Amino acid sequence: MKTNFAGQAATGHSKCPFTIEVTGEGERSATPDEAVIVLGAISEGKELQELQAENAEAVSGIIQALLALGLPREQIQTAEFRIEPQYDFPEGQQVFRDFKITHLLQIRTDMVDSVGALIDTAVAHGANQVSSLQFTLSEPERYEDEALSLAIANARRKAETIAASLGVALAAIPCEVQELTQAPPPVPFALSLQKADAAGTPIQPGQLTVRASVRVWYWYQ
C-alpha cells in the first residue's frame, strides 16, 4: 500500500494533486465448465506407408470411440501431425533407425465430469499419448468482473481506514482508477491423477481462481 498526503509535487500524479493512493485486490473461485484434452497416437517403424496406415487406423479408432460417447465431431480437431525420421549415431555416424508419426487430437468439451472416461476410452482404442489436460471457463468475463468489483471495494476500505486514522475526509468518487495486469498462473487448474482402477481414471477438475487488482487515487480534504 502506498499513501501520499502532500501535493502534486509529492505524489507525482498530475491528475490528483491531494490524494491517498491505495491498491486493491479481489478474487473469485469458480468451478470449471470446460476441458481441453490433447491426446493421440505415436507410431514408429521402418516402412513409412505401413506406419501411416497403422497410425491412421489408431486415430480413426480414437475418434469413432469418442463420437460413440456422445462427443460432437466439431469438438475434435487435429492439434499436431508430424512424420519424422529417427537416427542413431554409433561412433558419430548418422544411421537411419526408423520413422516416427505423431498425430494428436485436441478435444474441447463441456463434459467435465466425464474427462476420465474420455481419456480411458481413447487409450482403450489406440491412444498412447496424453500430452495435456486443461480445465477452463466458458464465460471467464463474469468472474473477472466480480473479482474486479471486489478489488475496487478492497481499495476503498483501505483508503477509508487511512482517512479515518488521519482525520481527513475522503471523496466519494476516486480521482483515478487503474486496473493492474494479472500474470496468468503457471497451472490454471487443479488436477489430481491417481492410479486407475476398474472404475476408470479419477480426474478432479477442482476450482479455478480468477484474480483482479487495481490502483486507486482518492481525493481527501
Secondary structure, 3 states (H helix, E strand, C coil): CCCCCCCHHHHCCCCCCCEEEEEEEEEEEECCCEEEEEEEEEEEECCHHHHHHHHHHHHHHHHHHHHHCCCCHHHEEEEEEEEEEEEECHHHCCEEEEEEEEEEEEEEECCHHHHHHHHHHHHHCCCCEEEEEEEECCCHHHHHHHHHHHHHHHHHHHHHHHHHHHCCCECCCCCEEEEECCCCCCCCCCCEECCCECCECCEECCCEEEEEEEEEEEEEC
